[in-house]
Amino acid sequence: MRKAKLEEIEILRGIAFLAVVLQHVIAGVFYQPDVSAPSIIAGTTFLGFIRFAVPLFVFITGVVLFYNYDGKLNYLSFLRKRFRQIILPYLTWTVFYFVWVSFLSGVPASTTWNELLNLLEAALTGKASYHLWFMVMIIPFYILFPCFRLLMSKKRKTWLNLLVAAIFFVVNLILVHALSKGMIASGNPQLAFIFDYLDRNFLFWMFYFVLGGLAGLYYETWKKFVAKAKYIATAALAVCFYFIIDDIVRIAGSSTGDLYLYSANVTAPLKPLMMIAIIALIVLIFAAAMKLASKPTKFSQLLALFGKYSFGTYLMHAFILSFTSRLAIDYLYMLDVYSQTVISFVLCASISLFLTVWLSRMKISVGEMWVGKV
């Protein structure tokens, strides 16, 4: 029996995608050398409020998997489907970005064998482009989904599932704290492949997946919880950002180095305070998605459209952004950074959506290779 569609999910995906694009636009526009300290404070503070993007995508993955697969799971069929819909497009774009970045940088090709090794490393680490790290992080959740189902399912009592989620929260918080303090490191060059890419290790993001799984198992109960918890979430967010903004302002007043990088690092998602803030943001954004889904408008339909094509647009947007950022910075230099940000953001999101829709309507095998099955 086909399950009812979760109306909020496409809206959430759309919000998450747009937040990702906006983060990357801000990183490009506000990194200019002549941006004033007050503008950087404003930009990096706003950046903190949209850091929920990647955790929200992980949360959505948990919701969808646990909601749709609460019965018997044909694991091989499950993996084949994910390979076609997720891994194949990722590998396609990895090759594309690998070739494109090599062309732009003017790096001469070495032997075919070395290039293949470099391409393999790029695929395993997500470093073919700055945004592909997310794919390296999210794929293990699909591969290990049966293991997560052993820990949490509708066959278990609710309090046991809540206990599992609480344990994951504590473990994740400890890991994030240790990472932020530089406690997880190694000077062994043989282990560099592991320790140089900790930010994309799924272990540091697993609570968001488990939280999504909990929501997927008890979806209607989750919605009732969100409706009640949004006020507590607002208060928690206010407390977190009181300290976050205080840190950003303090850095702006004392830093002699790269002000944007130091300020933006305060809101990096793999920090304990930001983890609490992001959880609060997920609750609030879900509450907003519930309201938008209950009374469809042109705005909610647009968000859902972005959500429907979010996978392809995510993979593509970095390529489009390289042109829209150049347009905003090099040719619209007479505008302030806020105007440049808005223009680059709107163009990047719109063009990415248009091209993804176009690719998805091509011959099935070709379209799916680039943007997955829509």
Order of alpha helices (4+ residues) and beta strands (2+ residues): alpha-alpha-alpha-alpha-alpha-alpha-alpha-alpha-alpha-alpha-alpha-alpha-alpha-alpha-alpha-alpha-alpha-alpha
